[in-house]
């Protein structure tokens, strides 16, 4: 397991310290170290980030305000020198709260807490979706719904849920992560093209400016993280 992380702090020494701690932990992967929330947002727009280590007191937008603004929230561990923010931190569903100066021991405890939560969620979600060669069953609104793989156009992440968009039918919502459903789908038929989207390759008919167009009105962006793999598919099937 690799948990993709961003370290965010406007203080150079503080962000370097957290980045160094991340690199010491085998199951953590440092994607970037950022000096502001806006810098982190530009990375999160194109890369699937699972965990933020973020300072609260920062210029322009605070760490707390930034986390509150996120639609698809990753796991969050706040880092700050001020203990009075602890209650507010847990109100925005932060996983943990580290008080500066942060020791590696306390950092590791927070990292393990996130790891255990991710593993627990993954195990629970395996019970939420069942797949066969041609269809899948998902739990939706207290019902078990059968969905034919050929009927799926694309799948969209919406915070703790995914929305499965279908041909000639209303979308189906289920409490799953995009990563969990991705692991259950055949990789030769479905591809992750963005941190928030998986597409049915057989349903692609129009590609415009690094965007997949469905029904002439829905534009699915292809992010830099997945562009090379998607281009290989295009070169092999649309040439």
Long-range contacts (C-beta under 8 A, 24 or more apart in sequence): 1-27, 1-115, 1-118, 1-119, 2-27, 2-28, 2-29, 3-27, 3-28, 3-29, 3-50, 3-51, 3-111, 3-114, 3-115, 3-118, 4-29, 4-31, 4-47, 4-48, 4-49, 4-50, 4-51, 5-29, 5-30, 5-31, 5-49, 5-50, 5-51, 5-52, 5-53, 6-30, 6-31, 6-32, 6-33, 6-34, 6-40, 6-43, 6-44, 6-49, 6-51, 6-52, 6-53, 6-54, 7-32, 7-33, 7-34, 7-53, 7-54, 8-33, 8-34, 8-35, 8-36, 8-37, 8-39, 8-40, 8-52, 8-53, 8-54, 8-55, 8-58, 8-63, 8-66, 9-35, 9-54, 9-55, 9-58, 9-79, 10-35, 10-36, 10-55, 10-58, 10-59, 11-55, 14-55, 14-79, 14-100, 15-55, 17-102, 18-53, 18-79, 18-102, 18-107, 21-102, 21-104, 21-107, 21-108, 22-53, 24-104, 25-108, 25-111, 27-111, 27-115, 28-111, 36-60, 36-61, 37-61, 37-62, 37-63, 37-65, 37-66, 40-66, 41-66, 44-70, 44-74, 44-195, 45-195, 45-223, 46-194, 46-195, 46-223, 46-224, 46-225, 47-195, 47-223, 47-224, 47-225, 48-178, 48-179, 48-195, 48-225, 49-74, 49-195, 50-74, 50-75, 50-118, 51-75, 51-76, 51-77, 51-114, 52-76, 52-77, 53-77, 53-79, 53-98, 54-78, 54-79, 55-79, 55-80, 56-80, 56-82, 56-85, 56-89, 57-81, 57-82, 64-88, 64-89, 64-92, 67-92, 67-94, 68-92, 71-158, 71-159, 72-157, 72-158, 72-159, 72-195, 72-196, 73-159, 75-114, 75-117, 75-118, 77-110, 77-114, 121-177, 122-180, 125-175, 125-176, 125-177, 125-180, 126-180, 128-174, 128-175, 128-176, 128-180, 129-174, 129-176, 129-180, 129-181, 129-184, 131-184, 131-185, 133-186, 136-184, 136-185, 138-164, 138-172, 138-174, 138-176, 139-174, 139-175, 140-172, 140-173, 140-174, 141-173, 145-172, 145-174, 147-172, 149-185, 149-186, 149-189, 149-190, 149-200, 150-202, 152-190, 152-200, 152-203, 153-199, 153-200, 153-203, 153-214, 154-197, 154-198, 154-199, 154-200, 154-203, 154-212, 154-214, 154-218, 154-220, 155-181, 155-190, 155-197, 155-198, 155-199, 156-196, 156-197, 157-195, 157-196, 157-197, 165-214, 165-218, 167-203, 191-226, 191-229, 191-230, 191-233, 192-226, 193-220, 193-221, 193-222, 193-223, 193-226, 193-230, 194-220, 194-221, 194-222, 194-223, 194-226, 195-223, 195-225, 197-221, 201-233, 201-237, 207-234, 207-238
